[in-house]
Amino acid sequence: MAAPAAPGGGDPRTDSLLDRETARWLQWDQNPLTLESVKQLIAEGNKEELQKCFGARMEFGTAGLRAAMGAGIARMNDLTIIQTTQGFCRYLEKQFSDLKQRGVVISFDARAHPASGSSSRRFARLAATTFITQGIPVYLFSDITPTPFVPYTVLHLKLCAGIMITASHNPKQDNGYKVYWENGAQITQPHDKGIAQAIEENLEPWPQAWDDSLLNGSPLLHDPSASVSKDYYEDLKKYCFHRSVNRETKLKFVHTSVHGVGHSFVQSAFRAFDFVPPEAVPEQKDPDPEFPTVKYPNPEEGKGVLNLSFALADKIKAKVILANDPDADRLAVAEKQDSGEWRVFSGNELGALLGWWLFTCWREKNQGPSALKDTYMLSSTVSSKILRAIALKEGFHFEETLTGFKWMGNRAKQLIDQGKNVLFAFEEAIGYMCCPFVLDKDGVSAAVISAELASFLATKNLSLSQQLKAIYVEYGYHITKASYFICHDQGTIKKLFENLRNYDGKNNYPKTCGRFEISGIRDLTTGYDDGQPDKKAILPTSKSSQMITFTFANGCVATMRTSGTEPKIKYYAELCAPPGNSDPEQLKKELNELVTAIEEHFFQPQKYDLQAKAE
């Protein structure tokens, strides 16, 4: 059926594009709820809303897709999931001659959007249907799992690819489509471009695309839930170093899964380590796509998300809180201090603790100097350099990668394939890879390993906070501060960064920031690095995102970058002191002054109309 004429007069070119997209939608969409909502928008002549839904297709990037659920090509819904999976399927067929022997894995979180009939489970079934109609085996989990179970399954079953339907800790209306390659890591360029192009070439749903009843009884459909779960916990047990301590610990733990998928998986992980399972926050332990008790389901936002955890911990006298995000790939940890306050560790602080712990446990089993030369830790370029300081002193290797676990996962796999031993990788956004059998961040393994660390320290009468201080005294204080400004206008963001590249009007970067002298500049948008002999950056560069790192004469490093998934300009600043007993309060004061100068001189929030992070 033809779409009614585009409502209201406007730019004829935009109108005809809208016409084309809505006409195809009315022809192809078989979800009665989204179909009806589009018909209604057309009947009402609601041009503005139609433009939002159909103005531009979601862009498939290295992080896959992430958008609000609802009707239209700019949203996550049944039709766009079918289109995306058709493109991905055709791309995989080109890349793998044995796709029909090996197959793919698909899992999903607990998100749902009743108004559009959308849910992660439904999206996963439609994606599975797409592959099965092409004779490709699918390992579809029968129920919700943490995100790390998908990369684990790809490697464990030697599959060609994995898909996880999740929007992680985004607001409740969002969903996402995350893709893993055969190496068990998230995809990198140029796969994203290849997949995006294949999606454009396969927009019309294939004949059986909507018939998910084909899954029932299909010999190509496998449910890996039981066997993969069993094998994951068996592999996890290899990272349990103090079973007897865990059995006898008096330390109590509270766990929250923040209305997501983590509850039963963290309980099982604790049992695998011979712990009494942690006490779960009852209001948050079961999956609920409405996330009713929190404003944002993101433990990174700190204390607001943890209020119910604090209350339960105080009631049962638990000293440590473990909080996963809704798809359980991230972990936040809080500890009760002697003052009675709760301390929520930053991602960098927990990265320091876990890095120190995994090295200490590994070192006990591997004494010789030869083992050190093949041992590596990784972190992203905007994370704390504490692992670099530990590596320098202890003699193992440290590498930094670009921001995001796709880079660390892929680099870890390269190193492992060269016979190297990757002990740990982390990013400041509370993501930790403690066990290299998952080449991505994993909040389940990180939770139970953090519990073992806390229990072991308790036998020495030490808290996590005390151990963190000891790490800083031994390897040098690393004080960090990070925040962001919100900016919805891409043009403004570009202007702000171009201003930094042309600070004196003559194509020069700034030489000072307030009273602070700048000693080095690396620009990963343009590929410039004045610390290299040829002035060319070593890390990969990307013109599509903004990222500049300033090194200051006082030892501070600060990075400004745009976010790939949110309308934010972020900054990360760190002051690294040499080992020895520095005065952390003085360092904090110096860092705060520097950050204030960066906000004032480099961000210029008044000039660019930026909105500061709400505290």
N, C-alpha and C positions, 0 to 999 in steps of 0.2 A: 504493500500500500504506500502511496506517496505521502510525504510529510506535508502538512498544511504549510502555506507560505510563511516565511520567516516573519515574526511579529515586528511591527513598528519599523519606521524607516531608519537606516543607519548606513554604515559603510557597506556598499554593495558587495565588496569582496568578502568581508567578514560574514555578511548575510548569506552568501552563496556557500561558504564553507560550513556555516552552521546548518544550512539547509541540507547539505550533503550528509553531514554527520548524523543529524537527527533522522533523516530518511533511512540511513543504513541501520540506525538503532531500532527504529520501529519495525524494520524488516527482520532483524537478527535476534533481538532480545526475547528470550522465552521466560524470563522471571516476571510473573504478573505484577509484583510490587514496583520494581524499577520501571517496567514498561508503562504502567499506569501513571507513575509520577511524571514521566517525560511527556506523555500525551496531555496531561493536565497543564504542564508548563507551556506547551504549545498552544493549547486552547485559551489559556489566560494571556497569551502574548507576553510572557515573562522573559523578556530578552536578557535581562541582567543575569538571572539564575541559569538560563540556557547557556549563556556565555561561560559562566563558571564551570558548568558540567561538561561542556563540549568544546570550549575554546582551544584547548591543547591537550593532547594525549599525555598521560603520565610518562615521564622519561625513565627508561630502564637504564640504571647505572650499575656500578660495581656492587652497590649495596642492594641491587634488585629494584623493587618498587616499594614506596611507602606513601600512602595517601588516605584521605577520609573514605569511609564506606558510603555508598550511595550510587545514584544513577549517573551515567555519562562516562566518556572516555578519560576524564580527568580524575575518576574515582575508582576505588576498589569495589568490584561487584562481579556477579557470575560471568557476565559477558567478557569483561576485561581480563578475568582470570583465564577463561577459555582461550582468548586471543593470545595472551602472554604465553600460555603453555604450548599452544600450537607453534608459535615462533621458536620457543626454547627447544621443543621436540625436533623440529626441522634442523635447527642449528646443531643439536647433538648428533643427529643422523649423519650430518656432513663430517663431524669431527671423529666419530667412533664407528668403525666398521663392525664392532662386536656389541653394539648397543642392545640388540635383540637377545643376546646371550646374558649380558650383565645387568642391564636395567638401572633403575633409579630408586631413591628412597624419598618419601614424602611424609612430613609430620606437620603438626599444627598446635597452636595454643588455644586458649579458651575464649577468645574475643568473639563478640556477636553484635549485630546491629539489626534488631527486629524490624525496624521501619523499612529496610530494603531487603529483608530476608537473607541478609549476609551473615555468615559466620566463618571462622577459620576452618571448622570441620567441613562445612559445605564446600568451601574453596578447595580444600585438600582432595575431596572426593571428585570434584570436577576436573582438577588437574590430573588425578590418577586415571580418570576415564579417558582423557585425551591420549595419554601414552598407551593405554590398553587397546584402544581402537586401532593403534598402529602396530600392534603385536609386540609391544615393549613391556617386559616384566616390571612390576611396580611393587616395592616394599612399602606398604602404607600402614603406619601405626594406627591401631584401632582406637587409641585414645590419646589425649593430650600428652605431650612430653616437653621437657626442657629443650631449648634450641640446640645445645651441644650434642644431643643424641643424634642429630642428623649428620654432622660431620663425622662423628664416631662411627655411625653405620656405613657411611660411604667408604671409609678406610677399611673397616672391619670385614665388610662383605665384598670389597673390591668392586664397587659400583661405578658407573660413569659420572653420576651427578646426584645432588640432593637438593630438595626444596623444603624450606620451612616457612609455613604461613604464620607470621607473627608481626606485631608492630612493637615488640619489646616493651619499653616503658613509656611509649607515647600516650597521649590522651585517649580516652575510651572510644572515640568515634573513628580512630585510625585503624588501618591494618596494613600488612606488608607481605612481600614475597621475596624471600632471601635465598640466594642460590650458591651452592657449593660445587666445586669441580672435582674430578676424579682423585685429585691429590688430597682431598679432605679439607681444603682451605676455601675461603670465599673467593669468588672470581675476581680477576684483575683485568685491566685492559689487555688486548683489544676485545676480549670476549663480550663485554657489555655492548660494544658497538655492533658486533656481529649478531648478538641476540636481538637487539633493538631493531635492526634491519629485517631480521627474519620475522619478527612480530608484524611489522608493517606489510610484509609480503603474505601473511596468513591471517588476515583479519576476519574473513568470512568463516563462521563456525563450520567445521566439517560435519558430514551427515549425522554421525551419532554423538556429536559433542555434548548434547544436553542429557543424554540417556545414562545417568549414573547407575541405573539398575544393572547395567552391563557388568558392574563390579561384582555383583552377587554371584558367587560360585565360579568366577573366572579363574581358569588355571594359571593365568598370568599374575594374579593378585596374591601377594604374600603379606602376612602380618608378622613383622619382626619383633613385636613388643616383648614377648617372654624371653626369647633367646638373647636378644640384644641387651635387655636389662640385666640378665644374669651375667653375661660376659663383661658388661661395663663395670659392674661391682667387683667382679673377679680381678679385672685389670686395676681397678682403684685400690684394691687391697695391697698392691705392690708399693703403694705410697704411704702405707701405715708403718711407722717406724717404732712406735711405743705402745704396743697393744696392751701390755700389763698396766701401764700408766692410765690408759683410757678406761680400762675395766674398773680401776679403783678410784678414779678421780672423784673428789667431792665438789668439783666445780659444776655449777648449774648453768645451762644455756637456754635462752629463749630464741625461737626461730619464727620469722614471719615470711610468708610467700606473697604478701601484698595482693591478695585476691587472684594470684596467678597459678602457675602449674607446679611450683616447687615442692609443696608439702610432702607428698609421699616419697619423692625421690631423695630429699634430704634425710627423712626418717630412715630410709634404706641405707643411705651412705653411712649414717651414724652406726647402724647395726653392723655394717661391713667392717667398721673400725673397732667393734666391741664396746661402743659407747652405749649408755642409756640414751635413747633418742631425746632430742631437745623438746622443751615444752612449746607447743605451737600457740600463737596468738589466735584464740578461737574465732574472733570476728573476721580474721583475714586469711584463715587457712584454706578455705574452700574457694575454688575458682568462681569469680563473679565478674562478668564483663562490664558491670556498672562501676566497679571499684568504689563502692559506696562510702568507705571510711577515709578516703584520701582525696586531696585536691588533684595531685598528680601522682600516678602510681610509680614514682621513681625514687628509690632509696638514696640516690645521689643528692636529692633536694634536702637531705639531712633530717633535722629533728622533727619537722612536721609530719613526715611519713611514719616516724617511729614512736609517736606518742603512746599508742596502745601497747607497743613492745615495752616501753619504759615502765608503764603502769603494771603490766604483768610481771616483769622482772623484779620490780620493787616488792610486789606482793609475795612472790615465791623465793625471794632472796637470790635471784640469779645474777651473776656478775657480768656475763657476756651475752650480747645480742647479735644474732646473725640474721641479716635481712637480704632476701633475694629480690630482684626485680621480677615482673610478671612472667617472663619467659625463662627465668632462672639462669641466665648467662652472666649476670653481674652479681656482686656481693658487697654489701656494706657491713661493717662491724662496729659495735659500740661497746664500751667497757665502763663499768661503774668505778669512779675514782674515790680515793679515800675521803675527799671533800664532800662526797655524797652526790656530786655532779655526774652526769653521763658525758663521756667523751666519744664523739663519733669520729673515727679515723678517716682521714682523707684517702683517696685512692692511692696517692703517692706514699702515704705513711704505711698503709697495709701492704703496698708493693715492696717497701723496704723490709717489713717484718717477714713476709712470705719468702722473699728472695734470700734473706739471711737464713731463714729456717731450712729451706730446701737445699741450700748450699751446705749448711752445717750437717744435715742428715746424710747427704750424699758423701761428704768428706769423711765421715766416720767409716763408711764402707769402702772408700777408695783413697787409700793413703798415698800412693806413689805420685811423684811429680809428673809422670808421663800422662796420667789420666787428665790432669788439668789442661793440657795443651789442646785437647779435643772437646773441651767443655765450654758451653755458651749460655749467656742470658741475653734477652732482647727487651727493649722497651721502645715506645714510640717517641718521636722527637719532641713532643710537647709534654712528655712525662718527666718525672724527677730523674736526675742523673745519679741517684744513689747507687744503682747497680753498677755503674761505671766505676764509682769510687771503691765499691767492694771488690770488683773484678781486678782493679789495679793492685790492690793490696794483697789479694789472695792468689792472683796469678791465672785466673781463667779469662775467657774472652767475653767482651760485651759489645753488642752492636745496636745501633739505633735504626729504626725504620721510619717511614712516613706514618702519619697518624692513621690509626685504624687497624683492627686485627687482621684484615685481609693481607696487609703487608707482613705482619709478624708471622701469621700462619704459613704464608707462602715461603718466606725466608727460612722459617724453622724446618719446613719440609725439605728445602734445598740442602740445608746443613745435615739433616738426618740422613738424606740420601748419599751424602759424602762421608757417612760413617761418624759424624760428630754427635755429641750428646747435648741436647738442648734441655737445660734444667728448668727454665722458667721464662715466661714473658708476661709483661703487664702493660696496661695503659692507665693513665690517671682517672679515666672515666669508670672507675671501679671494675675493670675487666682484668681477669687473671687466668693464665694458662699454666696450671701447676703440674699437669700430667700430659706429656706430648702425644698420648694416644688420642687426644682431641686437639686439633690444630686451630682452636678458636678459644674465646673466653668461655669459662665454664664455672658457673656459680655454685654448682653442686659439689664438685671436688674441692673448690676453694673453701666452701663452708666447713667441710669435715676436717680439712687440713688445718684451717685456722683453729678449730676446736682442739685438735691434737697439740698444736703449738701452745695454746693457752693452758691446756692441762699439764703439759710438760713444764712450762714456766712456773706453774703453781707449785710443783714439787720442789722448786728452788726458791719458793717464796717470792717470786717475781710476777709482776703484772705485765700485760702487753705494753702499757705506757712506759714502764721502767725499762723493758727490753728495747723499746724504740729509742729511748734516750741513750742507752748503752751503745746501740748501733751508731747513733750520730756522734757520740764521743769517740768511738773507735775509727770511724771512716770519714768523719767530717759532717758538720751540720748541713742539711739541705732543707732550707726553708722555702716553702712554695706558696704562691697566691694566684688564684685563677678566678676569672669572672667573665661576664659578657655584656654587650649592649645589644638591644633588639633593633633591627632595621629591616623593614619590609621592601625597601626600594633598592633594586640591584644597581641602578645608576648611581645612587648616593654612595653605596659601598665601593664601587669602582673609583669614584672621585676621591674618596678618603684614602684609598691605597695609592692612587696615582699621585696624590699630594705628597705622600711619603717618599715616592721615587723621584720627586722633582721638588725637593723641600726648599731649595734656595732659588728656584726658578731656572736652574741651569742643569737639569737632569742629575742632580746629586742627592743622595740620601742624607738624612740629618747626621750631624756630627756630635750633637749633644741632645739631651732631653732634660729641659730645666737645668739643674746644676750637675747632672750626671753625664759624664763623657762616654761616647760610644766608641768601642774599639774594633767591632766587627759587624758585618752585615751579610746575611744570607737570604736570598729572595727565591723561594721555590716556585713562584709564578713565572718569573723570567729566566731562572736558571743561573742567577748571579751569586757568587760567593767570594768575597774579598779575602777570605782565609786560604783559598786555594791558589797555587802558583799561576794557573791560567785563568783565574777568576770565574771558573765554571763549577757549579754545585755538583757534588757526587750523588746525592739522593735524587731520585727521579723528580722531574718537574711537571707541573700541570697548569696550563694556561687557563683552565676552566675554574680553578679555585685560587683564592688569594691567600698568600702565606709569606710573612716576612719575620725573620728572627734577628734580634739585635743583641749583640754581646757588649756588656758595659765594662769599663775599666775596673769597677769594684768587684768583678767576678759574678755579676748577675747576668742571667740570660732571659730574654723575654721574647715571646712569639705572639704575633697577632695573626689570626686566620679566620676565614669564613667557615661556617658549618655546612656539611653536605646535606644534612637532613632538617635543619631548622633555620628560621630567619635571624641568625645571630652572628655578630662579630665577636669572636672569643679572644681572650688573652690569657697567657700562662707565663708567670714570672717565677724564677727560682734564683736564690742566692746560695752558692755553694762555698762553704768554708773548708779550709784544710783540716785534717784530723787533729784532735786535741780538744781541750775544753774551752771552746769559744763561748761567748755570752749570747745565748739564743735570743734573749729579749732585745739586745742591741741589734742583732741581725734582722729581727722582725721589724724593728723601727726603721732601719735603713731600707728594707724591702718595701714597707708601706709607703715611705716617702717616694721611692722610685715609681711604684705603681700609680700613685696620685699624679706624678709628673707625666706618666704615659697617658693616663686618662685625659689629662688637661691639654697636653701638647700634641699628642698623636691621634687620639680619638676625637677630640674637640666636639663633645656631645651637643653643645649649644649650636654650633655652626651647622652640624649635619643632622640636627633634630633626632638624636639617638635616645632610645629609652633605656635607662639603666636597669640591671637585674633587680627585681623586687626582693628585698631581703626578707 
